[in-house]
Amino acid sequence: MAKDPLVRPPKHISDKVPRSGGPTPAAAILKALNASSQQLEGYQGWAVDDLEDLWREFQRTAANGKGEVGQIERLFNMAHEIRGQGGTFGFPLISIVGDSLCKFLDRRQELTVLDLDIVRIHIFAMKAVFRQGLKGDRGEIGREVASLFRALRERVGPDRTHDEGAAS
C-alpha cells in the first residue's frame, strides 16, 4: 500500500516575514500599550456621546408614548454597544446597567409608558456613573446595582432572556 505524499505548502511563513528591520518585541509592546492608553483616555468622551445618542433615541421613542420594534432594536443595539465598551474601558458599572437594559429590551415588541420609565432609569444610571467617574471594580456596589435592576425588571415583567433559575 502506497503512502500519501507529504503536502508541502508553497511558501513558509518565514518567507513572508522579514528577517530584519521592524520594531523589536519590546518596542511593539510599548507601541500597543501607548495606543490602548490613548483609547482609554478618549473612551469617556465617546461614551458620553454614545449615551447622548441613546438618550436622543429614547426621547424619539417616548414621544409617541410607546416603543415599536424598530425603535426597541435601536435602543437595544446602542445599549449593547455601551455595555461592551464599559467593561473594556474600566467602567464595569456601565456594563452592569447596560446589561440590565439589554435584558429588559430583549424580545419586547413594544414599550408601555411604565416600560419607558424603566428605560429612562437605566439611562440616568449610566449617566450618573460617568458623571461620578465610577471606574474600576466597585465590589458590593456593583452587586447591589445588579440586584436592584434585576428586581426592577422582574417587577415590571419576567426577564425573558434567561430561565427562571439562571443568574443575571
Order of alpha helices (4+ residues) and beta strands (2+ residues): alpha-alpha-alpha-alpha-alpha-alpha
